[in-house]
Amino acid sequence: QNKLGWMYQEGRGVEQNDRKAVRCYLRSARQGFPAAQNNLGWMFQVGRGVEVDDLRAIFWYRRGAEQGDPSAQYNLGWMYQQGRGVPQDDVEAVHWYRKAARQGYAAADNNLGWMYQHGLGVRQNDGKALRFYRRGAERGDAAAQYNLGWMYQEGRGVEEDDVKAVYWYRQSAKQGYPSALNNLGWMYQFGRGVEQDDREAVRWYRKAANKDDEVAQNNLGWMYQVGRGVELDNRKAVKWYRKAAKRGYPSAQNNLGWLYPIGQGVKRNDRKALAWYRRAAQQGHAPAMNNLGWLFQTGRGVPEDDRRAVHWYRKAAALGDASAMNNLGRMYQEGRGVPREDAEAVYWYRRSALLGDAEAQNNIGWMYHEGLGVRRNHRKAFRW
């Protein structure tokens, strides 16, 4: 009955029919067959042939898991991690992932690695995260291969090694894992672990973008915007930014917003810029907050409002955005939206300058040259 259910679910040898699959799984599950119990749980979880019902999914996953089915153990762990049908409980999630991993279930190895990497239900430990990622990767799990590559790229739990990062990204990419396809593109774009090659970067970004990876869509848009690895094409840049932006990716929302005020690839429209900046800013994207500040400062798409400009510059600056720090310094220097205060302007110029913002470096040099907010010092002015 379980096998027949799978044939109906996949449309193998019979016409695809989720309802018939559920009936077959149910008959087998009631007879105590753990694989069918897991399959029936999955149908309830995702709403195939039945309405979504997390409580019933948990019921069947638990019955399969308690009989030792590793897929059911993994799925039950995932439900605990997500808080679906049960109170969210990372410790319980780890418990079931561990049981599945002990039976060689590679996806459970990957999830255990994630739990150790982020300290969820266990004490944070990059070394243990690496160990579980490696075991899952060697067992062929694409997500684990990707995560292991990332650990090598970032030097987390292991010495940084871009060549090994590329190796594991490539293994994952062979299985079509979108994030690995994107990261391979990034490695080619910046020449990390491979010879720098913009065309190859574009090739991998495109593969990932066509699988609806929003990070890759944004990256591909940027390559079109600046003409790297492809002929410069602002309309195609807009196309890919828009795809990523509609999926909620804040960097793409900000990039799309930036094109509207200057009319690149789109008709100039400050109000649309405002809308996209706002959507990104609501997700905590600091550059978009800074751009919102600029719109309020200049009255583009909104009535000019220096206080609101300062509000957004300050929020972006608090998140470490160097351009916003410089802009906030300028507002203090000019007394726009805040009382004029040269010492406060110097404070923000200095913070921005130390982060490498060239305009801020020039501004603080000018403050030293003129003795504004600091004692006049031509040597320091020259240095900046």
C-alpha positions as CSV (number, residue, x, y, z in Angstrom):
1,Q,0.0,0.0,0.0
2,N,2.8,2.4,0.8
3,K,4.5,1.7,-2.5
4,L,1.2,2.1,-4.4
5,G,0.7,5.4,-2.5
6,W,4.1,6.6,-3.7
7,M,3.2,5.6,-7.3
8,Y,0.1,7.7,-7.1
9,Q,1.9,10.6,-5.5
10,E,4.6,10.7,-8.2
11,G,2.4,9.6,-11.1
12,R,4.6,6.6,-11.8
13,G,2.7,3.9,-13.9
14,V,-0.6,5.5,-12.9
15,E,-2.2,8.9,-13.3
16,Q,-0.9,11.3,-10.6
17,N,-3.5,11.5,-7.8
18,D,-2.6,12.8,-4.4
19,R,-6.0,11.8,-2.8
20,K,-5.5,8.2,-3.8
21,A,-1.9,8.4,-2.5
22,V,-3.2,9.6,0.8
23,R,-5.7,6.7,1.0
24,C,-3.0,4.2,0.3
25,Y,-0.6,5.7,2.8
26,L,-3.4,5.8,5.4
27,R,-4.2,2.1,5.0
28,S,-0.5,1.2,5.3
29,A,0.1,3.6,8.2
30,R,-2.8,2.1,10.2
31,Q,-1.2,-1.2,9.8
32,G,1.9,0.2,11.6
33,F,4.2,0.6,8.6
34,P,6.6,3.5,9.6
35,A,7.6,4.7,6.1
36,A,3.9,5.1,5.3
37,Q,3.4,7.0,8.6
38,N,6.1,9.4,7.6
39,N,4.7,9.8,4.0
40,L,1.2,10.4,5.4
41,G,2.6,13.0,7.8
42,W,4.3,14.8,4.9
43,M,1.1,14.9,3.0
44,F,-0.6,16.6,5.9
45,Q,2.3,18.9,6.4
46,V,2.3,20.3,2.9
47,G,-1.3,19.8,2.0
48,R,-1.1,17.2,-0.7
49,G,-4.4,15.3,-1.2
50,V,-5.6,16.7,2.1
51,E,-5.8,20.2,3.8
52,V,-2.7,21.3,5.7
53,D,-2.9,19.9,9.2
54,D,0.2,20.2,11.3
55,L,-1.3,18.4,14.3
56,R,-2.0,15.3,12.1
57,A,1.4,15.6,10.5
58,I,2.9,15.5,14.0
59,F,0.8,12.5,14.9
60,W,2.0,10.5,12.0
61,Y,5.6,11.6,12.1
62,R,5.8,10.7,15.8
63,R,4.4,7.2,15.2
64,G,6.9,6.7,12.4
65,A,9.8,8.2,14.4
66,E,9.1,6.1,17.5
67,Q,9.4,3.0,15.3
68,G,12.8,4.2,14.2
69,D,12.1,5.6,10.7
70,P,14.9,8.1,10.1
71,S,12.8,10.3,7.6
72,A,10.1,10.6,10.2
73,Q,12.6,11.4,12.9
74,Y,14.1,14.1,10.7
75,N,10.7,15.6,9.9
76,L,9.6,15.5,13.5
77,G,12.7,17.4,14.4
78,W,12.0,20.0,11.8
79,M,8.5,20.5,13.0
80,Y,9.9,21.1,16.5
81,Q,12.5,23.5,15.2
82,Q,9.8,25.5,13.3
83,G,7.1,25.2,15.9
84,R,4.7,23.6,13.5
85,G,2.0,21.6,15.3
86,V,4.0,21.7,18.5
87,P,5.5,24.4,20.7
88,Q,8.8,25.5,19.2
89,D,11.6,23.5,21.0
90,D,15.2,23.5,19.6
91,V,16.3,20.9,22.2
92,E,13.6,18.5,21.1
93,A,14.5,19.2,17.5
94,V,18.2,18.3,18.2
95,H,17.0,15.1,19.9
96,W,15.2,13.9,16.8
97,Y,17.8,15.1,14.3
98,R,20.4,13.2,16.3
99,K,18.4,10.0,16.1
100,A,18.0,10.3,12.4
101,A,21.7,11.2,11.9
102,R,22.8,8.1,13.8
103,Q,21.0,6.1,11.1
104,G,22.9,7.8,8.3
105,Y,20.3,10.3,7.3
106,A,22.4,13.0,5.7
107,A,19.9,15.9,5.9
108,A,19.8,15.4,9.7
109,D,23.6,15.7,9.8
110,N,23.2,19.1,8.0
111,N,20.5,20.3,10.4
112,L,22.6,19.3,13.4
113,G,25.5,21.2,12.0
114,W,23.2,24.3,11.6
115,M,22.0,23.9,15.2
116,Y,25.6,23.8,16.5
117,Q,26.7,26.7,14.2
118,H,23.9,28.9,15.6
119,G,23.7,27.6,19.1
120,L,20.1,26.4,18.8
121,G,19.2,23.7,21.4
122,V,22.9,23.1,22.0
123,R,25.9,25.2,23.0
124,Q,27.3,27.0,20.0
125,N,30.3,25.1,18.6
126,D,31.8,25.7,15.2
127,G,34.0,22.6,15.4
128,K,30.9,20.3,16.0
129,A,29.0,22.2,13.3
130,L,31.9,21.5,10.9
131,R,31.9,17.8,11.8
132,F,28.2,17.3,11.1
133,Y,28.3,19.3,7.9
134,R,31.3,17.2,6.7
135,R,29.5,14.0,7.5
136,G,26.4,15.1,5.7
137,A,28.4,16.4,2.8
138,E,30.3,13.1,2.5
139,R,26.9,11.4,2.5
140,G,25.9,13.5,-0.4
141,D,23.6,16.1,1.1
142,A,23.6,19.2,-1.1
143,A,22.8,21.6,1.7
144,A,25.6,20.2,3.9
145,Q,28.0,20.5,1.1
146,Y,27.1,24.1,0.7
147,N,27.3,24.8,4.4
148,L,30.7,23.1,4.6
149,G,31.9,25.2,1.7
150,W,30.7,28.3,3.6
151,M,32.6,27.2,6.8
152,Y,35.8,27.0,4.7
153,Q,35.2,30.3,3.0
154,E,34.6,32.1,6.4
155,G,37.2,30.1,8.4
156,R,34.6,29.0,10.9
157,G,35.7,25.9,12.9
158,V,38.5,25.4,10.4
159,E,41.3,27.4,8.8
160,E,40.0,29.6,6.0
161,D,40.5,27.8,2.6
162,D,38.9,29.2,-0.5
163,V,40.0,26.3,-2.7
164,K,38.2,23.8,-0.4
165,A,35.2,26.2,-0.2
166,V,35.0,26.2,-4.0
167,Y,35.3,22.4,-4.1
168,W,32.3,21.9,-1.8
169,Y,30.3,24.6,-3.5
170,R,30.9,22.8,-6.7
171,Q,29.8,19.4,-5.3
172,S,26.6,21.1,-4.1
173,A,26.1,22.9,-7.3
174,K,26.3,19.6,-9.3
175,Q,23.1,18.8,-7.5
176,G,21.5,22.1,-8.5
177,Y,21.6,23.7,-5.0
178,P,20.8,27.3,-5.7
179,S,22.9,28.9,-2.9
180,A,25.9,27.0,-4.0
181,L,25.4,28.1,-7.6
182,N,25.3,31.7,-6.4
183,N,28.3,31.4,-4.2
184,L,30.4,29.8,-7.0
185,G,29.5,32.9,-9.0
186,W,30.7,35.1,-6.2
187,M,34.0,33.2,-5.9
188,Y,34.6,33.7,-9.6
189,Q,33.6,37.4,-9.5
190,F,36.1,38.1,-6.7
191,G,38.8,35.5,-7.6
192,R,38.5,33.6,-4.4
193,G,39.8,30.0,-4.8
194,V,39.6,30.3,-8.6
195,E,41.0,32.6,-11.2
196,Q,38.9,35.8,-11.4
197,D,36.4,35.5,-14.3
198,D,33.4,37.8,-14.6
199,R,31.9,35.7,-17.4
200,E,32.1,32.6,-15.4
201,A,30.6,34.5,-12.4
202,V,27.6,35.5,-14.6
203,R,27.2,32.0,-15.8
204,W,26.8,30.7,-12.2
205,Y,24.7,33.6,-11.1
206,R,22.3,33.0,-14.0
207,K,22.0,29.3,-13.1
208,A,21.1,30.2,-9.6
209,A,18.8,33.1,-10.7
210,N,16.9,30.8,-12.9
211,K,16.2,28.6,-9.9
212,D,14.6,31.7,-8.2
213,D,17.5,32.4,-5.8
214,E,17.0,36.0,-4.9
215,V,20.6,36.7,-3.9
216,A,21.8,35.5,-7.3
217,Q,19.1,37.5,-9.1
218,N,20.3,40.6,-7.3
219,N,23.9,39.8,-8.2
220,L,23.1,39.2,-11.8
221,G,21.3,42.5,-11.9
222,W,24.4,44.2,-10.6
223,M,26.6,42.6,-13.3
224,Y,24.2,43.9,-16.0
225,Q,24.1,47.4,-14.3
226,V,27.9,47.8,-14.3
227,G,28.6,45.7,-17.4
228,R,30.8,43.0,-15.9
229,G,30.9,39.7,-17.7
230,V,28.0,40.9,-19.8
231,E,27.3,43.9,-22.0
232,L,25.9,46.8,-19.8
233,D,22.1,46.6,-19.9
234,N,20.1,48.6,-17.4
235,R,16.8,47.1,-18.5
236,K,18.1,43.6,-17.8
237,A,19.5,44.9,-14.5
238,V,16.0,46.2,-13.6
239,K,14.5,42.8,-14.7
240,W,16.6,40.8,-12.3
241,Y,16.5,43.4,-9.4
242,R,12.7,43.3,-9.7
243,K,12.5,39.6,-9.5
244,A,14.6,39.5,-6.4
245,A,12.8,42.6,-4.9
246,K,9.4,40.9,-5.3
247,R,10.7,38.0,-3.4
248,G,11.5,40.3,-0.6
249,Y,15.3,40.6,-0.9
250,P,16.2,44.0,0.6
251,S,19.4,44.6,-1.3
252,A,17.5,44.2,-4.6
253,Q,14.8,46.5,-3.3
254,N,17.4,49.1,-2.5
255,N,19.1,48.7,-5.8
256,L,15.9,48.9,-7.7
257,G,15.0,52.0,-5.8
258,W,18.3,53.6,-6.7
259,L,17.6,53.3,-10.4
260,Y,14.3,55.2,-10.3
261,P,15.6,58.7,-9.3
262,I,18.2,58.6,-12.1
263,G,16.0,56.9,-14.6
264,Q,18.3,54.0,-15.5
265,G,16.4,51.1,-17.2
266,V,13.2,52.7,-16.0
267,K,11.3,55.9,-16.3
268,R,12.4,58.4,-13.6
269,N,10.0,58.1,-10.7
270,D,10.9,59.3,-7.2
271,R,7.8,57.9,-5.6
272,K,8.7,54.4,-6.8
273,A,12.2,54.9,-5.4
274,L,10.6,55.9,-2.1
275,A,8.4,52.8,-2.1
276,W,11.3,50.4,-2.7
277,Y,13.6,52.1,-0.3
278,R,10.9,51.9,2.4
279,R,10.3,48.2,1.8
280,A,14.0,47.5,2.2
281,A,14.4,49.8,5.2
282,Q,11.5,48.0,7.0
283,Q,13.7,44.9,6.8
284,G,16.6,46.7,8.5
285,H,18.6,47.4,5.4
286,A,20.9,50.3,6.3
287,P,21.8,51.6,2.8
288,A,18.0,51.9,2.0
289,M,17.6,53.8,5.3
290,N,20.3,56.2,4.2
291,N,18.7,56.6,0.8
292,L,15.4,57.3,2.4
293,G,17.1,60.0,4.4
294,W,18.5,61.5,1.1
295,L,15.0,61.6,-0.4
296,F,13.6,63.5,2.6
297,Q,16.6,65.8,2.7
298,T,16.2,66.7,-1.0
299,G,12.4,66.5,-1.2
300,R,12.5,63.9,-3.9
301,G,9.1,62.0,-4.0
302,V,8.2,63.5,-0.6
303,P,8.0,67.0,0.9
304,E,11.4,68.1,2.0
305,D,11.8,67.3,5.7
306,D,15.2,67.6,7.4
307,R,14.0,66.1,10.7
308,R,12.9,62.9,8.9
309,A,16.1,62.9,6.9
310,V,18.1,63.0,10.2
311,H,15.8,60.2,11.6
312,W,16.7,57.8,8.7
313,Y,20.4,58.8,8.6
314,R,20.6,58.1,12.3
315,K,19.0,54.7,12.0
316,A,21.3,53.7,9.2
317,A,24.4,55.1,11.1
318,A,23.4,53.0,14.1
319,L,23.7,49.9,11.8
320,G,27.2,51.0,10.7
321,D,26.4,52.6,7.4
322,A,29.4,54.9,6.6
323,S,27.6,57.0,4.1
324,A,24.8,57.7,6.6
325,M,27.3,58.7,9.2
326,N,28.8,61.2,6.8
327,N,25.4,62.5,5.9
328,L,24.5,62.9,9.5
329,G,27.7,64.8,10.1
330,R,26.7,67.1,7.3
331,M,23.3,67.8,8.8
332,Y,25.0,68.7,12.1
333,Q,27.5,71.0,10.4
334,E,24.7,72.8,8.5
335,G,22.2,72.7,11.3
336,R,19.6,70.9,9.2
337,G,17.0,69.0,11.2
338,V,19.2,69.3,14.3
339,P,20.9,72.2,16.0
340,R,24.1,73.2,14.3
341,E,27.0,71.6,16.2
342,D,30.4,71.3,14.7
343,A,31.8,69.0,17.3
344,E,29.0,66.5,16.6
345,A,29.6,66.9,12.9
346,V,33.3,66.0,13.5
347,Y,32.2,62.9,15.6
348,W,30.2,61.5,12.7
349,Y,32.7,62.5,10.0
350,R,35.4,60.7,12.0
351,R,33.4,57.5,12.4
352,S,32.5,57.5,8.7
353,A,36.1,58.3,7.7
354,L,37.5,55.5,9.7
355,L,35.2,53.1,7.8
356,G,36.8,54.3,4.6
357,D,34.2,56.8,3.3
358,A,36.2,59.2,1.0
359,E,33.7,62.1,1.3
360,A,33.8,61.9,5.1
361,Q,37.7,61.9,5.0
362,N,37.6,65.0,2.9
363,N,35.0,66.6,5.3
364,I,37.0,65.9,8.5
365,G,40.1,67.2,6.7
366,W,38.2,70.5,6.0
367,M,37.1,70.7,9.7
368,Y,40.7,70.5,10.8
369,H,41.7,73.0,8.2
370,E,39.1,75.5,9.3
371,G,39.2,74.6,13.0
372,L,35.5,73.7,13.1
373,G,34.6,71.5,16.1
374,V,38.3,70.7,16.6
375,R,41.5,72.7,17.1
376,R,42.9,73.9,13.8
377,N,45.6,71.5,12.6
378,H,46.9,71.6,9.1
379,R,48.9,68.4,9.4
380,K,45.8,66.4,10.4
381,A,43.8,68.2,7.6
382,F,46.5,67.1,5.1
383,R,46.5,63.6,6.5
384,W,42.8,63.2,6.0
